[in-house]
Structure formats: structure tokens, C-alpha cells
Amino acid sequence: MNAEQPNERSQPTGYRGHDVVDPSHRLIGTISDVVYGDDGGPQWAVVDLGLLRSSHYLPIGAGYMSDTGEFVVPYEKRVVKAAPKADRSHLVDRPTREQLERHYEI
């Protein structure tokens, strides 16, 4: 939870199937999978950007679940689309993680 907006943020019980939207609530895509870290916590969402489009990684920690069930992130669709693509295994190895951290400036 983020102390800046405590009423707007809630701890989700699941991410898969939720729409991902930008701060203006424009649709980015849908979460199809979650990649967990060594500590067992969710780290990356695999976001499907649309039919016949590739999936991309998005940092779970950057967003929050709205009261309406949308996962709101501080990125526009073009930023997510330019992120490293998710491979079929949905495993994030060290080089991919480093690319993601640079891309999302985290």
C-alpha cells in the first residue's frame, strides 16, 4: 500500500484477468500471468496488449488495484509496448530483469 493514496489502493488477492489501465484509465491490456520473486512475492505482471500482439512485462509494484478491479499503472501503453517482451516460459532471468529495471527506471 502506498501512503500517498491510502483510500484508493488496496491489496489485491489476484492479478490474472484484470485489465491494466494508465492513469487516465485508458486500456493498456490484460494481465495473463504473474512472475514471482525469490521471496515469493509478485514482481512482474505479464500483460497481453491485445489479440495477436505480444505480451510484455510490467512491474507489479508500480501499480495498484482500483475499487473497480482495474490495475492502474503510471505508464502509457506505448511505454509498456516498448518494454521487453515476455517469452513463452514467462521466466525473468537476470539480463531480462536488468533490461526491465532500466526500461521502467526502477
Secondary structure, DSSP 8 states (H G I E B T S, - for coil): --TTSTTT-B--S--TT-EEE-TT--EEEEEEEEEE-TTSSEEEEEEE-STT--EEEEEGGG-EE-TTS-EE-SS-HHHHHTS-B--TT----HHHHHHHHHHTT-
